[in-house]
């Protein structure tokens, strides 16, 4: 099963889906965004290394950092900003600033 949402930008509708392996990361990311939004924060910065540690399995053999990064990129919307991007785009230093509130 994949997560899907529709992002309407003017007349263009974009469909995205996320692989099942990234669902744990996406769920925790959404929980962090929700908590920040409830506290009235203007944005939240999420780092892939910290998110993966929170979900578990990092660092370590068999880590799922590429899937963690997929979840962060998946949630990115217009107005969000990549604060730090590792070479190749996927790694523990990936940090994205998500603008709040989410629509």
N, C-alpha and C positions, 0 to 999 in steps of 0.2 A: 504494500500500500504506500502511496506517496502523498505528501502534503501538497496541496495546490491552493493558490489564491489568485485573484484577478486584481491587477493594478491598473486603474484607468488613468491615463495621462492624455488629456484632450480627447481626441477621437481614436487614439491608439490604445488597444487593450493588450497587455502582455501577460502571458500565462507562464508560470514557473512551477517546477516540481522538484522535490528534494528526495534523494534516495532514502530508502528505509533505514540504512545504517546510520544516518545522520540525525534521526529523530530524537535521540536522547539529548544531543547537543542543542538542537533547535528548541526542544521543550524547556531546557534550563535557560537558554538565551531569552526566550519569551517571558519566563518567570522573572528574570533580572530586569528586563525592560518594563514589565508591569509594575514591579516594586518601585522603580525609579519614577515612573509616571505618577503613581499614587502619591509619592512624596513631593510632587510638583517640580521635579528636576527639568531643566531645559534640554538636557541631553544625557546620554550615558555612554561611556567608553568601555568597550568590552575587548579583552585581550584573549586570543585563542588559547594560549598556554594556561592562563588562569581558569578559563572555562573548562578546558579538558581536565585540569586537576580537580575541579569541583565535581564533574561528572564521574571521574575516576579513570584509572588506567594510564595516567601520564605522570611522570615519565615512566617508561618501561618498554620491555619487548612487547610487540604487538599493539603499540599505541595506535590511536585512530586520528591522528592530527589532520590528515587530509580531509576526513569527513567533518571534523570540527570546523575547519576553515570553510568547507562547503556550506555549513549551517550559517556561519557569519555572513558570507557573501549572499546567500539566499535571502536573508532578511534585509539586505541593503536596499534602500529606497532613494529616490531623488532628494537631495538635501543632506543625506548622510555623507560622512567623510572618512576616507581611509587615512588614519593617523600614521600608521606604520605598516609597511608591506615588506615581507621577506623576499629574497630572491626566489623567483619561481612562483610567488604569490601565496604559497601555503607553508606555514611554519609557526612556531610558538610565539613569534613576535608580532603576528598579524593583530592589529588593533583597529577597530572601527568605532567611530563616534556616531551613534544613532540619535537623530533629532527627535525630540519629544514635544508634544504628544504624537503618538502614532495614529494614523488615520486608517 
